[in-house]
Amino acid sequence: MTPAAIAVLLFFVISGCVLTRGWDGRFGRFLVRRVVRLWPVYALCISAGYLMSGIEPSLLQFVWLPISSATTGPAVDPPAWSLTVEAWAMLAMPLFVWVGRASGIRLVIVLLLCLIAGEFSGYALIAACFFVGAWLSRVELRWAPLEGWLPQWLGRISYPLYICHNPLISFTGLPLWVSVLLALGAADLLSRTVEKWSIDASRHVGRVGVVGAARVELATPRV
């Protein structure tokens, strides 16, 4: 397995961990918040990729279809295949949480099932990564070297950098080192604008859900 493949699997483990920690049991609201959180940056960067490359847009890719693999990702942004997989994997989030918040025995059973399913589908390994990440959500993982300003900055821009770097490197025609610096700058700008707005909007969805639930509770007669 290549280092790149290992890094992608680690990405799915981290996703499972982080999302399980934030799970509050409201599945519908969770799905809406994920779309609001992720789609704006994705749609903007995919659109820019089509404009820069001259490739005819595929509208299905704007709704994360088809469910891609590493060899069938969007032509203008191949690394985005893993986001497509994650987006559709969120439909199984209650199952990931159900395993992640239970005993280790349940995790072992599910991983054995994933091992068997791996004979028929390459997505079984990805599912196993989400399950492992969900189970690790109970562990406090901190490492001092990652708490400095540079790792924190890279973490803050990681999502827009992941989405925007390939179109900028592939279609600008600039030297690699220039396009890498451009991608870092673009990711920082996106994190301060579009991504910040989408994060704020997703949190607003959460607040609306909480307020709505409170109003329903207050309006319900006590018996």
N, C-alpha and C positions, 0 to 999 in steps of 0.2 A: 504494500500500500504506500502510495506516494505521500510526502509531507503535506501537499495541498489537500489530498483526500482526508488525511488525519485532521487537518485544521478545520475542514468543513464539518466533520463528525463532531469535533469539539464544539463548534458553533451550535449544533443541535443540542448537545448536552447542556451548554450554558443557557440556551433558550428554554429548555425544559425546566431548569433550575429557577431562573428568574421569573418565569410566568407562573410557576406553581407557588412561589412565595407571594405573588400578588393576587392569587386567586381568591375571590370572595364568594364563589358559589353562584353568582348571577351570570349564567352562561350567555344569554342573549346580549346583555350589556357588554360582556367580555368581548364577544365577536365584533360588535359595533366599534368598540374602543380600539381593537387591533387594526381594523380597516382605517379608521380615522387617523390612527398613529402612523401607519406605515405607507398608505397609498399615495399621499401627496408628493413626497420626495421621489418615490418610485415612478409615478406617472410623469413627473417633470423630467427626470433623468432619462427615462425611456424615450420620451418625446424629443429631447435634445439629441439623443443618439440617432433617431430616425432622421432628424433634420440634418445633422452633420454627415451622416453616411449616405443619404440619398436612397436608402432602402425603403421599399413601400411598407407602410405601417401595417402591423397585424393587430386589429382591434381586440382580438381575443387575449392578447398578451397584457392588455391593460386591466383585465380582470383575472389575471394570474392563470390563464389557460393557454395551451394545455398544461397539465401537471408535468413539469419538465424533469429531465435528468441532466447530469453533467454534460451529456453529449447533445442535448436537444434544448438548451437554454435559448433565450431570446437572441436573435442574430446580432442585434446592436449592443447587447449587454449580457454575454453568456454567463457571468457569475451570478446573475439574478435568478438562475434556476433554483438555487437553494431557498430563496425567499418565496418562490412559488410553492415549493414543497412545504415550507413552514406555514404559509397561509392556509393551505388545505388541511394540514395536520392539526390546526387549531380546532377543527370539528371534533377531534378526539380528545380535547383538553380535559373534559371530566374524567375520562379513563386514565389519562396520565396522572391526574391528581389522586384518583382512587388508589392507584398503585403506589404513588410517591409518598402518600401520607399514611400508608399502612406498614405492616411489618416487612422485614427483609425477605421473608418466605414468599410473600406475594410477588415481590420483584423477581426473585429467582425463577418462579414458575412462569412469569410473563417472558422473561429473557429466554427461557428454554423454548417457549412457544415461538418467539421471534427467530430463534436459531433454526427451528424446523421450517418456519415460513420462509426463511432466507433461501431455501432451495427452490422457491417458486417466484419470489419477488425481491428485487434489490432494495425496496423500500422497508423491508423488515429490519435491516440494520439501522436505518434512520429512526424507525419507531423505537428500537432498543435504546438509542441514544437519548431520545426524549424521556423514556421511562427512567433511565439512569439519572438524568438531570433532575427529573421530578423528585426522585428519592434523595438526591444530594441537597435538595432545598432545605432539609432539616439541619444541615451542617453549616456552621459559620466559617466561611472561607475568606481569610484576609491574609495579605502578604505585604509587608511594609514597602518593598520596592515599587509596588504598583500604586502606591498612594501619593507619589510625587506628582508635580504639575504636568510633566510630559506624558506619563501613562494615563493620567486623568483626562488630559486634553485629547489624546488619541482615542480614549474610550468615548468621549463626548462626540467626536466627529466620526466614529466608526461606521455608523449606519449610512450616512450620506457618502462617506468615502467609498464604502463597499459598492454603492449603487452607481456613483458617478465616475469612478476611476477608469473603467474600461473604455467608455466612449471617448473620454478625453485622451487617453493613451493611443487608442486605435485610429481615431478619425481627425485629429488636429494636424497631423503631419509634423509635429514638433519633435525635437530630440527627446529621448526618453526621460532624461533628468529634468527637462523643462516641463514636460507633461505631468510628471510625478508631482513636482512642486505646484503646478497649476491645479492638479486634483486635490492636493492638500488644502490649498487656498479655497477652492470651490466648496470642498466639504465643510470647512470652517464657516464659510458664508451661509451655506445651506443649514447648518446646525443652529445658526443664530437667527435665521429667518423662517424658511418653510418648515423645517423640522420643529422649531420652537412653537410655531403656530399650531402645527398638528398635534404636538404633545399637549399644549394648553387646551385644544379643542377636545382631545380624548379625555382629559381630566374633567372637562365641563360635562361631557356625557355621563361620567361617573357621578358628578354632583347632582345632575338632574335626576338620575336614577335614585339616589339617596333621598332627595327632597320629595320625589314622587311617592316613594315607599312610605315616608314619614306622614305625608298627607293622607294616604290611604289608611294608615294605621289610626290617625287621629279622627278620621271620618267614620271609622268602624265603631258602631255602638258596642259598649261593654255589656256583657250579660253575665 
